[in-house]
Amino acid sequence: MAIQKVNIKGYRCLRCEHEWVPRLGKAPATCPNCRSPYWHKPIERHSVSEARKKVI
Ligand SMILES: [Zn+2]
């Protein structure tokens, strides 16, 4: 068991599923991983195919 999931307050990008903890205590404008400004918005239909790639 090398990696454990811990429950800490943070943000999760709904686009790339990247999770991070903010250091300044405020919501970032963009995802630090994929830099999407819509990281907090659910993925829409046109992006489903991309989301499916991750599952497989
Ligand atoms: Zn992202």
N, CA, C, O and the ligand as a Tripos MOL2 file, in Angstrom:
@<TRIPOS>MOLECULE
protein
  225   223    57     0     0
PROTEIN
NO_CHARGES

@<TRIPOS>ATOM
      1 N           0.8420   -1.1900    0.0000 N.3       1 MET1
      2 CA          0.0000    0.0000    0.0000 C.3       1 MET1
      3 C           0.8820    1.2470    0.0000 C.2       1 MET1
      4 O           1.4270    1.6290    1.0360 O.2       1 MET1
      5 N           1.0130    1.8440   -1.1060 N.am      2 ALA2
      6 CA          1.9240    2.9780   -1.1990 C.3       2 ALA2
      7 C           1.1740    4.3050   -1.1480 C.2       2 ALA2
      8 O           1.6470    5.2910   -0.5840 O.2       2 ALA2
      9 N           0.0070    4.2950   -1.7470 N.am      3 ILE3
     10 CA         -0.7270    5.5580   -1.8110 C.3       3 ILE3
     11 C          -2.0470    5.4310   -1.0620 C.2       3 ILE3
     12 O          -2.7990    4.4750   -1.2470 O.2       3 ILE3
     13 N          -2.3010    6.3950   -0.2330 N.am      4 GLN4
     14 CA         -3.5570    6.4160    0.4950 C.3       4 GLN4
     15 C          -4.3120    7.6760    0.1640 C.2       4 GLN4
     16 O          -3.7340    8.7480   -0.0210 O.2       4 GLN4
     17 N          -5.6100    7.5220    0.0940 N.am      5 LYS5
     18 CA         -6.4390    8.7040   -0.1390 C.3       5 LYS5
     19 C          -6.7320    9.3790    1.1910 C.2       5 LYS5
     20 O          -7.1680    8.7350    2.1450 O.2       5 LYS5
     21 N          -6.4960   10.6400    1.2400 N.am      6 VAL6
     22 CA         -6.7880   11.3770    2.4590 C.3       6 VAL6
     23 C          -7.8760   12.3960    2.1810 C.2       6 VAL6
     24 O          -7.9870   12.9400    1.0820 O.2       6 VAL6
     25 N          -8.6590   12.6310    3.1890 N.am      7 ASN7
     26 CA         -9.7320   13.6040    3.0470 C.3       7 ASN7
     27 C          -9.2830   14.9690    3.5270 C.2       7 ASN7
     28 O          -9.2460   15.2450    4.7260 O.2       7 ASN7
     29 N          -8.9510   15.7960    2.5970 N.am      8 ILE8
     30 CA         -8.5750   17.1560    2.9540 C.3       8 ILE8
     31 C          -9.3850   18.1140    2.1020 C.2       8 ILE8
     32 O          -9.8940   17.7600    1.0390 O.2       8 ILE8
     33 N          -9.4870   19.3110    2.5890 N.am      9 LYS9
     34 CA        -10.2440   20.2910    1.8130 C.3       9 LYS9
     35 C          -9.4300   20.7220    0.6090 C.2       9 LYS9
     36 O          -8.2630   21.1010    0.7130 O.2       9 LYS9
     37 N         -10.0750   20.6530   -0.5110 N.am     10 GLY10
     38 CA         -9.3560   21.0560   -1.7030 C.3      10 GLY10
     39 C         -10.3170   21.1790   -2.8610 C.2      10 GLY10
     40 O         -11.5380   21.1470   -2.7000 O.2      10 GLY10
     41 N          -9.7320   21.3190   -4.0230 N.am     11 TYR11
     42 CA        -10.5460   21.4660   -5.2080 C.3      11 TYR11
     43 C         -10.3170   20.2880   -6.1400 C.2      11 TYR11
     44 O          -9.2770   19.6300   -6.1090 O.2      11 TYR11
     45 N         -11.3160   20.0480   -6.9620 N.am     12 ARG12
     46 CA        -11.1830   18.9820   -7.9330 C.3      12 ARG12
     47 C         -11.6530   19.4870   -9.2840 C.2      12 ARG12
     48 O         -12.7640   19.9950   -9.4320 O.2      12 ARG12
     49 N         -10.7830   19.3340  -10.2550 N.am     13 CYS13
     50 CA        -11.1320   19.7530  -11.6030 C.3      13 CYS13
     51 C         -12.0870   18.7430  -12.2160 C.2      13 CYS13
     52 O         -11.7920   17.5490  -12.2530 O.2      13 CYS13
     53 N         -13.2190   19.2120  -12.6940 N.am     14 LEU14
     54 CA        -14.1980   18.3210  -13.2820 C.3      14 LEU14
     55 C         -13.8310   17.9570  -14.7100 C.2      14 LEU14
     56 O         -14.4990   17.1360  -15.3380 O.2      14 LEU14
     57 N         -12.8030   18.5470  -15.2080 N.am     15 ARG15
     58 CA        -12.3720   18.2740  -16.5910 C.3      15 ARG15
     59 C         -11.3070   17.1860  -16.6240 C.2      15 ARG15
     60 O         -11.4280   16.2140  -17.3690 O.2      15 ARG15
     61 N         -10.2730   17.3510  -15.8210 N.am     16 CYS16
     62 CA         -9.1720   16.3850  -15.8650 C.3      16 CYS16
     63 C          -9.0760   15.5780  -14.5730 C.2      16 CYS16
     64 O          -8.2000   14.7260  -14.4320 O.2      16 CYS16
     65 N          -9.9860   15.8510  -13.6270 N.am     17 GLU17
     66 CA        -10.0380   15.1380  -12.3540 C.3      17 GLU17
     67 C          -8.8060   15.3740  -11.4920 C.2      17 GLU17
     68 O          -8.5200   14.6050  -10.5740 O.2      17 GLU17
     69 N          -8.1040   16.4110  -11.7880 N.am     18 HIS18
     70 CA         -6.9590   16.7680  -10.9650 C.3      18 HIS18
     71 C          -7.4520   17.3560   -9.6440 C.2      18 HIS18
     72 O          -8.3970   18.1440   -9.6140 O.2      18 HIS18
     73 N          -6.8020   16.9640   -8.5650 N.am     19 GLU19
     74 CA         -7.1790   17.4850   -7.2560 C.3      19 GLU19
     75 C          -6.0160   18.2400   -6.6570 C.2      19 GLU19
     76 O          -4.8620   17.8250   -6.7620 O.2      19 GLU19
     77 N          -6.3350   19.3460   -6.0320 N.am     20 TRP20
     78 CA         -5.2600   20.1270   -5.4360 C.3      20 TRP20
     79 C          -5.7800   20.9170   -4.2460 C.2      20 TRP20
     80 O          -6.9820   21.1410   -4.0990 O.2      20 TRP20
     81 N          -4.8610   21.3250   -3.4180 N.am     21 VAL21
     82 CA         -5.2160   22.1320   -2.2490 C.3      21 VAL21
     83 C          -4.7270   23.5590   -2.4830 C.2      21 VAL21
     84 O          -3.5440   23.7850   -2.7400 O.2      21 VAL21
     85 N          -5.6260   24.4970   -2.3920 N.am     22 PRO22
     86 CA         -5.2400   25.8920   -2.6000 C.3      22 PRO22
     87 C          -4.4170   26.4070   -1.4300 C.2      22 PRO22
     88 O          -4.6490   26.0240   -0.2830 O.2      22 PRO22
     89 N          -3.4950   27.2420   -1.7100 N.am     23 ARG23
     90 CA         -2.6330   27.7560   -0.6480 C.3      23 ARG23
     91 C          -3.0720   29.1260   -0.1650 C.2      23 ARG23
     92 O          -2.7460   29.5370    0.9490 O.2      23 ARG23
     93 N          -3.8030   29.8200   -0.9960 N.am     24 LEU24
     94 CA         -4.1950   31.1680   -0.6260 C.3      24 LEU24
     95 C          -5.6010   31.2100   -0.0500 C.2      24 LEU24
     96 O          -6.0790   32.2700    0.3550 O.2      24 LEU24
     97 N          -6.2610   30.0640   -0.0120 N.am     25 GLY25
     98 CA         -7.5690   30.0120    0.6120 C.3      25 GLY25
     99 C          -8.7000   30.5170   -0.2540 C.2      25 GLY25
    100 O          -9.8210   30.6900    0.2240 O.2      25 GLY25
    101 N          -8.4230   30.7510   -1.5050 N.am     26 LYS26
    102 CA         -9.5110   31.1690   -2.3870 C.3      26 LYS26
    103 C          -9.4960   30.3260   -3.6550 C.2      26 LYS26
    104 O          -8.4680   29.7820   -4.0600 O.2      26 LYS26
    105 N         -10.6530   30.2400   -4.2530 N.am     27 ALA27
    106 CA        -10.7740   29.3950   -5.4310 C.3      27 ALA27
    107 C          -9.9490   29.9580   -6.5800 C.2      27 ALA27
    108 O         -10.0360   31.1440   -6.9000 O.2      27 ALA27
    109 N          -9.1550   29.1020   -7.1920 N.am     28 PRO28
    110 CA         -8.3420   29.5530   -8.3190 C.3      28 PRO28
    111 C          -9.2030   29.7780   -9.5530 C.2      28 PRO28
    112 O         -10.2930   29.2190   -9.6790 O.2      28 PRO28
    113 N          -8.7090   30.5870  -10.4400 N.am     29 ALA29
    114 CA         -9.4710   30.8940  -11.6520 C.3      29 ALA29
    115 C          -9.3630   29.7590  -12.6600 C.2      29 ALA29
    116 O         -10.2840   29.5060  -13.4370 O.2      29 ALA29
    117 N          -8.2280   29.0850  -12.6310 N.am     30 THR30
    118 CA         -8.0320   28.0050  -13.5850 C.3      30 THR30
    119 C          -7.4660   26.7770  -12.8900 C.2      30 THR30
    120 O          -6.8740   26.8710  -11.8150 O.2      30 THR30
    121 N          -7.6550   25.6320  -13.5170 N.am     31 CYS31
    122 CA         -7.0850   24.4070  -12.9830 C.3      31 CYS31
    123 C          -5.5660   24.4370  -13.1810 C.2      31 CYS31
    124 O          -5.0930   24.7280  -14.2800 O.2      31 CYS31
    125 N          -4.8090   24.1430  -12.1420 N.am     32 PRO32
    126 CA         -3.3480   24.1840  -12.2580 C.3      32 PRO32
    127 C          -2.8040   23.0810  -13.1570 C.2      32 PRO32
    128 O          -1.6510   23.1350  -13.5840 O.2      32 PRO32
    129 N          -3.6220   22.0990  -13.4390 N.am     33 ASN33
    130 CA         -3.1550   20.9860  -14.2600 C.3      33 ASN33
    131 C          -3.4710   21.1920  -15.7370 C.2      33 ASN33
    132 O          -2.5720   21.1990  -16.5780 O.2      33 ASN33
    133 N          -4.7670   21.3620  -16.0480 N.am     34 CYS34
    134 CA         -5.1440   21.5170  -17.4600 C.3      34 CYS34
    135 C          -5.4040   22.9850  -17.8040 C.2      34 CYS34
    136 O          -5.6400   23.3300  -18.9620 O.2      34 CYS34
    137 N          -5.3570   23.8280  -16.8020 N.am     35 ARG35
    138 CA         -5.5130   25.2670  -16.9810 C.3      35 ARG35
    139 C          -6.8630   25.6650  -17.5660 C.2      35 ARG35
    140 O          -7.0050   26.7100  -18.2000 O.2      35 ARG35
    141 N          -7.8280   24.8170  -17.3380 N.am     36 SER36
    142 CA         -9.1530   25.1540  -17.8240 C.3      36 SER36
    143 C          -9.8370   26.1070  -16.8530 C.2      36 SER36
    144 O          -9.8500   25.8590  -15.6470 O.2      36 SER36
    145 N         -10.4010   27.1890  -17.3670 N.am     37 PRO37
    146 CA        -11.1360   28.1120  -16.5050 C.3      37 PRO37
    147 C         -12.4890   27.5480  -16.1150 C.2      37 PRO37
    148 O         -13.2010   28.1350  -15.3000 O.2      37 PRO37
    149 N         -12.8450   26.4070  -16.6960 N.am     38 TYR38
    150 CA        -14.1420   25.8050  -16.4070 C.3      38 TYR38
    151 C         -13.9970   24.5470  -15.5770 C.2      38 TYR38
    152 O         -14.8420   23.6540  -15.6380 O.2      38 TYR38
    153 N         -12.9320   24.4750  -14.8040 N.am     39 TRP39
    154 CA        -12.6570   23.2630  -14.0320 C.3      39 TRP39
    155 C         -13.7510   22.9480  -13.0270 C.2      39 TRP39
    156 O         -13.9180   21.7950  -12.6300 O.2      39 TRP39
    157 N         -14.5060   23.9760  -12.6080 N.am     40 HIS40
    158 CA        -15.5380   23.7610  -11.5940 C.3      40 HIS40
    159 C         -16.8980   23.4970  -12.2100 C.2      40 HIS40
    160 O         -17.8870   23.2960  -11.5060 O.2      40 HIS40
    161 N         -16.9320   23.4980  -13.5430 N.am     41 LYS41
    162 CA        -18.2040   23.2400  -14.2000 C.3      41 LYS41
    163 C         -18.2080   21.8210  -14.7560 C.2      41 LYS41
    164 O         -17.1890   21.3300  -15.2410 O.2      41 LYS41
    165 N         -19.3540   21.1770  -14.6810 N.am     42 PRO42
    166 CA        -19.4500   19.7950  -15.1720 C.3      42 PRO42
    167 C         -19.1180   19.7040  -16.6550 C.2      42 PRO42
    168 O         -19.3540   20.6310  -17.4300 O.2      42 PRO42
    169 N         -18.5740   18.5770  -17.0110 N.am     43 ILE43
    170 CA        -18.2240   18.3540  -18.4100 C.3      43 ILE43
    171 C         -19.4950   18.2580  -19.2520 C.2      43 ILE43
    172 O         -20.4610   17.5970  -18.8730 O.2      43 ILE43
    173 N         -19.4720   18.9220  -20.3830 N.am     44 GLU44
    174 CA        -20.6390   18.8770  -21.2490 C.3      44 GLU44
    175 C         -20.4750   17.7770  -22.2900 C.2      44 GLU44
    176 O         -19.4400   17.1180  -22.3930 O.2      44 GLU44
    177 N         -21.5390   17.6150  -23.0480 N.am     45 ARG45
    178 CA        -21.6040   16.4540  -23.9350 C.3      45 ARG45
    179 C         -20.4350   16.3680  -24.9060 C.2      45 ARG45
    180 O         -19.9220   15.2830  -25.1810 O.2      45 ARG45
    181 N         -20.0270   17.4980  -25.4130 N.am     46 HIS46
    182 CA        -18.9800   17.4350  -26.4350 C.3      46 HIS46
    183 C         -17.6410   16.9750  -25.8740 C.2      46 HIS46
    184 O         -16.7020   16.6970  -26.6200 O.2      46 HIS46
    185 N         -17.5690   16.8980  -24.5460 N.am     47 SER47
    186 CA        -16.3110   16.4890  -23.9370 C.3      47 SER47
    187 C         -16.3810   15.0560  -23.3970 C.2      47 SER47
    188 O         -15.4080   14.5420  -22.8450 O.2      47 SER47
    189 N         -17.5280   14.4290  -23.5620 N.am     48 VAL48
    190 CA        -17.7260   13.0970  -22.9900 C.3      48 VAL48
    191 C         -16.7140   12.0990  -23.5470 C.2      48 VAL48
    192 O         -16.1910   11.2550  -22.8200 O.2      48 VAL48
    193 N         -16.4520   12.2070  -24.8240 N.am     49 SER49
    194 CA        -15.5270   11.2450  -25.4320 C.3      49 SER49
    195 C         -14.1490   11.3320  -24.7860 C.2      49 SER49
    196 O         -13.4640   10.3210  -24.6350 O.2      49 SER49
    197 N         -13.7540   12.5170  -24.4140 N.am     50 GLU50
    198 CA        -12.4540   12.6800  -23.7710 C.3      50 GLU50
    199 C         -12.4820   12.1020  -22.3580 C.2      50 GLU50
    200 O         -11.5190   11.4800  -21.9100 O.2      50 GLU50
    201 N         -13.5840   12.3130  -21.6770 N.am     51 ALA51
    202 CA        -13.7040   11.8010  -20.3120 C.3      51 ALA51
    203 C         -13.6890   10.2710  -20.3270 C.2      51 ALA51
    204 O         -13.1880    9.6290  -19.4040 O.2      51 ALA51
    205 N         -14.2420    9.7120  -21.3840 N.am     52 ARG52
    206 CA        -14.3270    8.2610  -21.4540 C.3      52 ARG52
    207 C         -12.9370    7.6440  -21.6370 C.2      52 ARG52
    208 O         -12.6840    6.5330  -21.1730 O.2      52 ARG52
    209 N         -12.0630    8.3480  -22.2950 N.am     53 LYS53
    210 CA        -10.6980    7.8320  -22.4930 C.3      53 LYS53
    211 C         -10.0290    7.5440  -21.1510 C.2      53 LYS53
    212 O          -9.2840    6.5730  -21.0140 O.2      53 LYS53
    213 N         -10.3000    8.3900  -20.1750 N.am     54 LYS54
    214 CA         -9.6600    8.2240  -18.8830 C.3      54 LYS54
    215 C         -10.1410    6.9640  -18.1920 C.2      54 LYS54
    216 O          -9.3700    6.2740  -17.5250 O.2      54 LYS54
    217 N         -11.4210    6.6710  -18.3570 N.am     55 VAL55
    218 CA        -12.0010    5.4930  -17.6770 C.3      55 VAL55
    219 C         -11.3720    4.2260  -18.2380 C.2      55 VAL55
    220 O         -11.0270    3.3060  -17.4960 O.2      55 VAL55
    221 N         -11.2300    4.1930  -19.5360 N.am     56 ILE56
    222 CA        -10.6470    3.0000  -20.1630 C.3      56 ILE56
    223 C          -9.1510    3.0800  -20.0660 C.2      56 ILE56
    224 O          -8.4530    2.1780  -20.5310 O.2      56 ILE56
    225 ZN         -8.0360   20.3010  -14.8760 Zn       57 ZN57
@<TRIPOS>BOND
     1     1     2 1
     2     2     3 1
     3     3     4 2
     4     3     5 am
     5     5     6 1
     6     6     7 1
     7     7     8 2
     8     7     9 am
     9     9    10 1
    10    10    11 1
    11    11    12 2
    12    11    13 am
    13    13    14 1
    14    14    15 1
    15    15    16 2
    16    15    17 am
    17    17    18 1
    18    18    19 1
    19    19    20 2
    20    19    21 am
    21    21    22 1
    22    22    23 1
    23    23    24 2
    24    23    25 am
    25    25    26 1
    26    26    27 1
    27    27    28 2
    28    27    29 am
    29    29    30 1
    30    30    31 1
    31    31    32 2
    32    31    33 am
    33    33    34 1
    34    34    35 1
    35    35    36 2
    36    35    37 am
    37    37    38 1
    38    38    39 1
    39    39    40 2
    40    39    41 am
    41    41    42 1
    42    42    43 1
    43    43    44 2
    44    43    45 am
    45    45    46 1
    46    46    47 1
    47    47    48 2
    48    47    49 am
    49    49    50 1
    50    50    51 1
    51    51    52 2
    52    51    53 am
    53    53    54 1
    54    54    55 1
    55    55    56 2
    56    55    57 am
    57    57    58 1
    58    58    59 1
    59    59    60 2
    60    59    61 am
    61    61    62 1
    62    62    63 1
    63    63    64 2
    64    63    65 am
    65    65    66 1
    66    66    67 1
    67    67    68 2
    68    67    69 am
    69    69    70 1
    70    70    71 1
    71    71    72 2
    72    71    73 am
    73    73    74 1
    74    74    75 1
    75    75    76 2
    76    75    77 am
    77    77    78 1
    78    78    79 1
    79    79    80 2
    80    79    81 am
    81    81    82 1
    82    82    83 1
    83    83    84 2
    84    83    85 am
    85    85    86 1
    86    86    87 1
    87    87    88 2
    88    87    89 am
    89    89    90 1
    90    90    91 1
    91    91    92 2
    92    91    93 am
    93    93    94 1
    94    94    95 1
    95    95    96 2
    96    95    97 am
    97    97    98 1
    98    98    99 1
    99    99   100 2
   100    99   101 am
   101   101   102 1
   102   102   103 1
   103   103   104 2
   104   103   105 am
   105   105   106 1
   106   106   107 1
   107   107   108 2
   108   107   109 am
   109   109   110 1
   110   110   111 1
   111   111   112 2
   112   111   113 am
   113   113   114 1
   114   114   115 1
   115   115   116 2
   116   115   117 am
   117   117   118 1
   118   118   119 1
   119   119   120 2
   120   119   121 am
   121   121   122 1
   122   122   123 1
   123   123   124 2
   124   123   125 am
   125   125   126 1
   126   126   127 1
   127   127   128 2
   128   127   129 am
   129   129   130 1
   130   130   131 1
   131   131   132 2
   132   131   133 am
   133   133   134 1
   134   134   135 1
   135   135   136 2
   136   135   137 am
   137   137   138 1
   138   138   139 1
   139   139   140 2
   140   139   141 am
   141   141   142 1
   142   142   143 1
   143   143   144 2
   144   143   145 am
   145   145   146 1
   146   146   147 1
   147   147   148 2
   148   147   149 am
   149   149   150 1
   150   150   151 1
   151   151   152 2
   152   151   153 am
   153   153   154 1
   154   154   155 1
   155   155   156 2
   156   155   157 am
   157   157   158 1
   158   158   159 1
   159   159   160 2
   160   159   161 am
   161   161   162 1
   162   162   163 1
   163   163   164 2
   164   163   165 am
   165   165   166 1
   166   166   167 1
   167   167   168 2
   168   167   169 am
   169   169   170 1
   170   170   171 1
   171   171   172 2
   172   171   173 am
   173   173   174 1
   174   174   175 1
   175   175   176 2
   176   175   177 am
   177   177   178 1
   178   178   179 1
   179   179   180 2
   180   179   181 am
   181   181   182 1
   182   182   183 1
   183   183   184 2
   184   183   185 am
   185   185   186 1
   186   186   187 1
   187   187   188 2
   188   187   189 am
   189   189   190 1
   190   190   191 1
   191   191   192 2
   192   191   193 am
   193   193   194 1
   194   194   195 1
   195   195   196 2
   196   195   197 am
   197   197   198 1
   198   198   199 1
   199   199   200 2
   200   199   201 am
   201   201   202 1
   202   202   203 1
   203   203   204 2
   204   203   205 am
   205   205   206 1
   206   206   207 1
   207   207   208 2
   208   207   209 am
   209   209   210 1
   210   210   211 1
   211   211   212 2
   212   211   213 am
   213   213   214 1
   214   214   215 1
   215   215   216 2
   216   215   217 am
   217   217   218 1
   218   218   219 1
   219   219   220 2
   220   219   221 am
   221   221   222 1
   222   222   223 1
   223   223   224 2
@<TRIPOS>SUBSTRUCTURE
     1 MET1         2 RESIDUE 1 A MET
     2 ALA2         6 RESIDUE 1 A ALA
     3 ILE3        10 RESIDUE 1 A ILE
     4 GLN4        14 RESIDUE 1 A GLN
     5 LYS5        18 RESIDUE 1 A LYS
     6 VAL6        22 RESIDUE 1 A VAL
     7 ASN7        26 RESIDUE 1 A ASN
     8 ILE8        30 RESIDUE 1 A ILE
     9 LYS9        34 RESIDUE 1 A LYS
    10 GLY10       38 RESIDUE 1 A GLY
    11 TYR11       42 RESIDUE 1 A TYR
    12 ARG12       46 RESIDUE 1 A ARG
    13 CYS13       50 RESIDUE 1 A CYS
    14 LEU14       54 RESIDUE 1 A LEU
    15 ARG15       58 RESIDUE 1 A ARG
    16 CYS16       62 RESIDUE 1 A CYS
    17 GLU17       66 RESIDUE 1 A GLU
    18 HIS18       70 RESIDUE 1 A HIS
    19 GLU19       74 RESIDUE 1 A GLU
    20 TRP20       78 RESIDUE 1 A TRP
    21 VAL21       82 RESIDUE 1 A VAL
    22 PRO22       86 RESIDUE 1 A PRO
    23 ARG23       90 RESIDUE 1 A ARG
    24 LEU24       94 RESIDUE 1 A LEU
    25 GLY25       98 RESIDUE 1 A GLY
    26 LYS26      102 RESIDUE 1 A LYS
    27 ALA27      106 RESIDUE 1 A ALA
    28 PRO28      110 RESIDUE 1 A PRO
    29 ALA29      114 RESIDUE 1 A ALA
    30 THR30      118 RESIDUE 1 A THR
    31 CYS31      122 RESIDUE 1 A CYS
    32 PRO32      126 RESIDUE 1 A PRO
    33 ASN33      130 RESIDUE 1 A ASN
    34 CYS34      134 RESIDUE 1 A CYS
    35 ARG35      138 RESIDUE 1 A ARG
    36 SER36      142 RESIDUE 1 A SER
    37 PRO37      146 RESIDUE 1 A PRO
    38 TYR38      150 RESIDUE 1 A TYR
    39 TRP39      154 RESIDUE 1 A TRP
    40 HIS40      158 RESIDUE 1 A HIS
    41 LYS41      162 RESIDUE 1 A LYS
    42 PRO42      166 RESIDUE 1 A PRO
    43 ILE43      170 RESIDUE 1 A ILE
    44 GLU44      174 RESIDUE 1 A GLU
    45 ARG45      178 RESIDUE 1 A ARG
    46 HIS46      182 RESIDUE 1 A HIS
    47 SER47      186 RESIDUE 1 A SER
    48 VAL48      190 RESIDUE 1 A VAL
    49 SER49      194 RESIDUE 1 A SER
    50 GLU50      198 RESIDUE 1 A GLU
    51 ALA51      202 RESIDUE 1 A ALA
    52 ARG52      206 RESIDUE 1 A ARG
    53 LYS53      210 RESIDUE 1 A LYS
    54 LYS54      214 RESIDUE 1 A LYS
    55 VAL55      218 RESIDUE 1 A VAL
    56 ILE56      222 RESIDUE 1 A ILE
    57 ZN57       225 GROUP 0 **** ****
